[in-house]
Amino acid sequence: MEFGQYLGFLAFLTIATIGFWLMMFLVSFVMYWVGGATVELVKERKAEKRLREQKA
C-alpha cells in the first residue's frame, strides 16, 4: 500500500465515520421530536376529554 492509498483510505474512514455519527444524531433527534409530539397530542386529547366530561 502506497502513501497516497493510505491517505485515501484514511479520508474514506473519516468521512464514513462522520457520516455514521451524523446519521445517528439525526435519527435520535427525529425520534425525540416524534416522541415529544406524541406526548403533547396525548395530553391535548386527555384535556379535551376531561373538558367534555365536565360540561356533560
C-alpha positions in Angstrom: 0.0 0.0 0.0 1.5 3.3 -1.0 1.3 6.5 0.9 -1.4 8.0 -1.4 -3.6 5.0 -1.0 -3.1 5.1 2.8 -4.2 8.8 2.8 -7.2 8.0 0.6 -8.2 5.1 2.9 -7.9 7.4 6.0 -10.0 10.0 4.2 -12.6 7.4 3.4 -12.7 6.1 7.0 -13.0 9.7 8.3 -15.9 10.6 6.0 -17.7 7.3 6.7 -17.3 7.8 10.4 -18.6 11.4 10.3 -21.5 10.3 8.2 -22.4 7.4 10.6 -22.4 9.6 13.7 -24.3 12.4 11.8 -26.9 9.8 10.9 -27.1 8.6 14.5 -27.6 12.2 15.7 -30.3 13.0 13.2 -32.2 9.7 13.9 -32.1 10.3 17.6 -33.2 13.9 17.1 -36.1 12.8 14.9 -37.1 10.1 17.5 -37.0 12.8 20.3 -39.2 15.1 18.1 -41.8 12.4 17.3 -41.9 11.3 20.9 -42.4 14.8 22.2 -45.2 15.5 19.6 -46.9 12.2 20.6 -46.8 13.1 24.3 -48.2 16.6 23.6 -51.0 15.0 21.4 -52.0 12.6 24.2 -52.0 15.5 26.8 -54.3 17.6 24.5 -56.7 14.7 23.9 -56.9 13.9 27.7 -57.5 17.6 28.4 -60.2 17.8 25.7 -61.9 14.6 27.1 -61.8 15.9 30.6 -63.3 19.2 29.4 -66.1 17.4 27.6 -66.8 15.3 30.7 -67.1 18.4 32.9 -69.6 20.0 30.5 -71.8 16.9 30.3 
